[in-house]
Amino acid sequence: MTDFSAAPPPATDDPPQNKEGCLLVVAHPRLDRSVVNTALLDSLAGESFVEIHDLYETYPDYQIDVAAEQERLSQYAVIGLQFPLFWYSMPSLLKEWFDLVWLHGFAYGRGSSSLVGKRLFCAVSTGGDARSYSAGGHNGYPIDDFMRPLERTAALCQMHWARPHIVHDAPRMRGDRLSMAALAYHAYLRERLAEAIR
């Protein structure tokens, strides 16, 4: 049950200190079965510029440590969200994480500076191909339309929204296509980090 009544953390005069790197929040309920998402994460193995934070591994019971999550978010200049598109939205634990962690007084609202100026991006895998996410396609709208809630979240929190990284046709992606997708993801994260230090 989402509790919106939790009090925001006390305000401080000191702005949070950003680590040079990216916090990548991963939300896939069966990551062990996802060939594509596993390959994307494997492309980052051993890289010091990214902290991979698997929500379903950390909170299998959905009992989210709000204070710890807010502290983690405060530390990084770049925040990424990697997830599969479920029913045109994000998986349930990621939504719960937003509801509990991104509170008024922390993420947005008067005097809230914890996320101001940070970069937010999402890396999303879809079951359909690129053509299905178009005005005339099976899903009726471009993929960017389904990212609008996150884009508006970034705006509300005074963050910089980066273009999403979309991996279409995930169930059928194998071999060279999968290897190229993994390399492209690695390059995409490096671009987001480069933007943050300009």
Secondary structure, 3 states (H helix, E strand, C coil): CCCCCCCCCCCCCCCCCCEEEEEEEECCCCHHHCHHHHHHHHCCCCCCCEEEEEHHHHCCCCCCCHHHHHHHHHHEEEEEEEEECECCECCHHHHHHHHHHCCECCCECCCCCCCCCCEEEEEEECCCCHHHCCCCCCCCCCHHHHCHHHHHHHHHCCCEECCCEEECCHHHCCHHHHHHHHHHHHHHHHHHHHHHCC
